[in-house]
Amino acid sequence: MSQRVIDCLVNVHFGETEVQPSWMVRVHDDYFKGGKSMFAQVDMSELLDEMDEQGVQRAVLMDSLTKPSVTARKFVEAKPDRFSLAMGGMNLLRPVPAMRDLAAVARDLPVTYAVVGPSFWGDGMYPGSDAVYYPLYAKCAELNLPLCVNTGIPGPPIPGEVQNPIHLDRVCVRFPELKLCMIHGADPWWDVAIRLMIKYENLHLMTSAWSPKRLPDSLLHYMRTRGSNKVIYASDWPVLKMRRVVPEARALDLPADVLENYLYNNAHEFFFAGRGRKEHGMQQREH
């Protein structure tokens, strides 16, 4: 049984605002049926306790260029050996200043990856193949900064077609240097996502926001066979608590080495290996 875990998508910023976006309230009430604690302010010691309990050595915290998370950055500063950042919130309609800001924050803070959700901006009008993303793709490739892109129909009541993973087909062709990861699964297009990962070496998938026991058989089969190094665990905490999803992951019908890859090795290799210590805050204890 694998004891080491990297949780690649954790939210600590929900409690920073008293009023959540309407779509966030809907996904909380109707989709995940979350408790009141989902929008509560996060206590770092309690989060660390949950991480230690479940063997989570590192958590990647969601942050934003346009609305920086005070909580995420405070946690990273206090515990750089346990926390790093995922940077979203880029204005892709004004790409030059946005890419300048992304380069600056990636230089100054331990940013593990950049992130964008096609359904969550621009009224869901821009699929991943649209040229509006090209400055982001080029900049991430230049910085050797992995990029995560939401795929699959989103839980909130917002347009979802733009998150069909087929839109990343052209991206992988045109940007083979880009380290690209689909996040939040790929439902209902799992088979498309799997076929793309077989086709492209630089493309991975993260199962954030998915209960491991709900993952489709086709994905588990891929993990046992050709995709043992392609699928990455994440919780989307507190939407799904580590106390729930880490035990579920460990209970999957996977060989021990595949499970260790899923929970730790694939994330370490894709997001952290070969990057400078300042870039991601990795400490010797994790090697």
Buried (B, 14 or more C-beta within 10 A) or exposed (E): EBEBBBBBBBBBBBBBEEEBEEBBEBBBEEBBEBEEEBBEEBEBEEBBEBBEEBBBBBBBBBBBBEEBBEBBBBBBEEBBEBBBBBBBBBEBEEBEEBBEBBBEBBEEBBBBBBBBBBBBBBEBEBBBBBEBBBBBBBBBBEBBBBBBBBBBBBBBEBBBEBBBBBBBBEBBEEBEEBBBBBBBBBBEBBBBBBBBBEEBEBBBBBBBBBBBEEBBEEBBEBBBEEBBBBBBBBBBBBBBBBEBBBEBBBEBEBEEEBBBBBBBBBBBBBBBEEBEEEBBBBEEEBE
